[in-house]
Amino acid sequence: MWWLTFSSALTLLIVGALIQCAKQASQKKEKKMALDNFILRAPLSFPILFLIISLVFAFFLIASMTFMHNETSTLSVYLLFGGFSAVPLLFALCLLWEKVTVEQEKITVRRPFRRTQVYYFPDITSVKQTSLNSRVEQGFKVYAGKTMIFSFSNLYIGYRLMYKRLLTNQLIYPPT
């Protein structure tokens, strides 16, 4: 049971580190809200939420199986606990590694184990002025359709970038 205590402490340490990173990222974003050049990290609320849910679920499963005094069932639940904890943890680490740099003319997306992608902004005068919702939908479809297939984290990043650039009256388009 010592390794269960160790893994729980390690999990709490990792969750605390993720929360601290989220706080630092939000503070930096607030300080640079008026600037065009800034580093935007992916939101950490979803991986932290998945991690907490999986840990709570695994805890109740382990507790219920331990009271049954069945070693085989307890071992299978321990394995299940490891599986439930590993997936959101890897997801959180991937989000921490993924950096999106927004500059005045372009977006640079750096992802782990993948090549760096660069996207450019058009001149706002060449974009038809429409309502805010349709501009979000139009730009988001273009950005998501090119770069975000089967990737929930990238989808969320694209939405955050679209919202951020709309604050400065610009749309995001990939290079043609």
N, C-alpha and C positions, 0 to 999 in steps of 0.2 A: 504493500500500500504506500510505501515511501515515494515510489515513482509517480503515483497519482497525486500526492501532495506537491511534488516537484513540478509536475506538468500544470497543475492548477496555479501555482505561484508564477510559473513562467507565462502562462496565459494572461494572468492579471497584469504582469509587468508589460507584456506586449500591448494589451489594451490601453494601459496607461500611457505608453509611449505613443500610440496612435492618436489618443486624445490630445496629448501635448503637441504633436505635430499639427493636428487640426487647428489648435488654438494659435500656434505660431503663424500658420499659413493665413488664418483669418485676420490676425493683427497686421501682418505685412500687407495684406490686400487692402485693409482699411487705410493704411498709411499711403499707399500708392494708388488710391482710387482715382485721382485726377490725372495720373500719368498714363502715357501710351505704352511705355515699356515696363512690363512686369512679368513675374513668374506666377503662373496659376497652377496650383496642384489640384489633383482630382479630389472631389469630395470624399470624406472618410466616413460619413454617417452610415452608408449602406453596408460596407464590410464590417464595421463595428457592430451594427445591428444584427447581421447574420451571425457573427461570432458569439454574441451574447445569447441569441436564441438557441444556437447549436449547443452551447455550454449548458444552458439550463435544461434543455431537452435530454442531453447526455447524462446530466447529474441525476435527473429523476429516473432514467432508465437504469443507471448503475445502482441507485439506492433500492429500487424495487427488486432487481435481480439479486442483489447482495442479501436481502432479507429472505430470499427463497433458498439460500444455502446450496445453490447449484453452481459448482465451479465452472462447468462447461458454459452455462448461460452467462455467468459473470465475465468469463474471458471473451465471449462474443460481444458482450456489451462494451467491454474495454476497447475492443477493436473498432466497434461502431463509434465510440467516443472519439478515437483518433481520427477516423474518417470524417466525422462531422466537424471536428475542429480544424483539420488541415485545409479543407476547401476554402472556407472564408478567410483563413489566415493567409493562404497563398494569394487570394483575391486582394486582400488588403495590402500585401507586400507589392503586388503588381501596380496597384494604384499609387503607392508611395514612390515607386520607381518612375512612373510615367510623368513626364514633365511637358508642359505646353508653354512655350514662350510666345507672347503676343507682342509684336512690334508695330511700328506705324504702318508698314506696308505689307507685312506678311505674318503668318503663323507657322511656328516650327513645332512639330510634335515628335518627341523622342520617347520610344517605347522599348522595354526590355525585350531582347531577342528578336527585334525587328528593325528594319531600316528607318532612318529619320525621314519624315515627310514634311514638305513645305507647301503652304497655301498662301495665296496673295489676295489682297483687298482691291476691289475696283474703286474708281473715283465715285463718290457718293452722288455727284451730279448726273452720272450716267444711269443711276438706278431710279426707276419710277417710284415716286412718293405715294405710298399706299398706307393703309392703316397698320398699326403696330402688330396686330395679330397675324395679318396676312404676310407681313414682312418676316416675322419670326418663322412662320410656316414655310415660306418660300426658301429662305436662306438655309433653314435647318434641313429641308428635304435635299437640297443640293449637297450640303456638307455631309449629311448622314449617308446619302446614297452612294457617295464615292469612297468613303473611308471606314464606315462603321458596320460592316456586315458581321453578324454573329459576335458582337462584342458589346456587352452592356456597359462596361466602364467607359469605352470610347463614346458610346451614345450619350452618356451623361456628361462627359467632357464637352462634346459638341454642343449640347444644349446650353451649358454654362458659358461657353465661348460666344454663342449666338446672343445670349442675353447681355453679356458684357459689351459686345461690340454695338449692340443696338443702343446702349446708353450714349455712345459717341456717334450715333447716326451713320453707322457703316454696316454693310452686310459682308458675310464671308462667302467667298467663292473659290473653288479649286482652280488652279491654273489651267488654261485651255490648251 
